[in-house]
Amino acid sequence: LICSEDFAGRESDEFSNADTAVDEGLIKKNVPKYVFAHDQIESAAYSLIPEEQRASWHFWIGKKILSSCDSEEEIERGIFLIADQLNRGKLSMKEEAERISLTELNYRAA
């Protein structure tokens, strides 16, 4: 899943790259987001992220999704995805409050 909001405030070249990937059939544009056209394409893209950076990416994605939720209802609808991303990125958590919030989120997801 690639959200168009992730491109907000960035260079138009990144949109151009996304549009090129759509033209090539690598991703599909489902407004307001982009999704990979196939699981294998997603796996190949993921393998390009150096292993030592993956946790920080997951943490960033989880925080991004959580911060985009405007209500508790939205959090509840996305709780499994949010918890999964933050759990995968927990090694990047620096603050005790972040770890406590993740524990609470995991409890809610269970």
C-alpha positions in Angstrom: 0.0 0.0 0.0 1.4 3.4 -1.0 -0.7 6.4 0.1 -0.8 9.5 -2.0 -0.5 11.5 1.2 3.0 10.1 1.5 3.9 12.3 -1.5 2.4 15.5 0.0 4.8 18.4 -0.1 7.4 16.4 -2.1 8.9 17.0 -5.5 6.7 16.4 -8.5 9.4 13.9 -9.7 8.1 11.5 -7.1 4.6 11.7 -8.6 6.2 11.3 -12.0 7.9 8.1 -10.8 4.6 6.8 -9.4 2.8 7.6 -12.6 5.6 5.8 -14.6 5.1 2.8 -12.3 1.4 2.9 -13.0 2.0 3.1 -16.7 4.4 0.1 -16.5 1.7 -1.9 -14.6 3.8 -2.2 -11.4 1.3 -0.3 -9.2 -2.4 0.6 -9.6 -3.8 4.0 -8.6 -6.9 3.5 -6.4 -7.6 7.1 -5.4 -6.4 8.2 -2.8 -3.8 5.5 -2.7 -1.5 3.4 -4.8 -1.3 -0.4 -4.4 1.1 -2.9 -5.9 -0.3 -4.7 -8.9 0.9 -8.1 -7.6 2.3 -9.7 -4.4 5.6 -10.6 -6.2 6.1 -6.9 -7.1 5.6 -5.9 -3.6 8.0 -8.6 -2.3 10.6 -7.4 -4.8 10.2 -3.8 -3.8 10.5 -4.8 -0.1 13.6 -6.8 -0.7 15.3 -3.6 -2.0 15.0 -2.0 1.5 18.2 -2.8 3.4 17.3 -5.1 6.3 18.8 -2.7 8.9 16.4 0.0 7.7 13.2 -2.1 7.6 12.2 -1.5 11.3 12.4 2.2 10.9 10.3 2.1 7.7 7.6 0.0 9.5 7.7 2.3 12.5 7.3 5.4 10.2 4.5 3.7 8.3 2.6 2.8 11.5 3.0 6.3 12.9 1.8 7.8 9.6 -1.3 5.6 9.5 -2.1 6.2 13.1 -1.6 10.0 12.8 -3.9 10.1 9.8 -6.8 8.7 11.8 -9.2 11.4 12.8 -11.3 9.4 15.2 -11.3 6.4 17.5 -13.5 4.7 14.9 -10.9 5.1 12.2 -8.2 3.7 14.5 -10.5 0.7 15.3 -11.0 0.0 11.5 -7.2 0.0 10.9 -6.0 -1.3 14.2 -4.6 -4.6 12.9 -2.6 -2.8 10.2 -1.4 -0.1 12.6 -0.4 -2.6 15.3 1.4 -4.8 12.7 3.5 -1.9 11.3 4.4 -0.6 14.8 5.2 -4.1 16.1 7.5 -4.6 13.1 9.1 -1.2 13.8 9.4 -1.5 17.6 13.2 -1.7 17.5 13.1 1.9 16.3 11.1 3.2 19.3 13.2 5.5 21.4 10.6 6.7 23.9 9.1 4.8 26.8 5.7 6.4 25.9 5.8 4.9 22.4 6.3 1.4 23.8 3.5 1.9 26.3 1.2 3.2 23.5 2.1 0.1 21.4 1.3 -2.2 24.4 -2.1 -0.5 24.7 -2.7 -0.7 21.0 -1.8 -4.4 21.0 -4.2 -5.0 23.9 -7.0 -3.2 22.0 -6.2 -5.3 18.8 -6.4 -8.6 20.8 
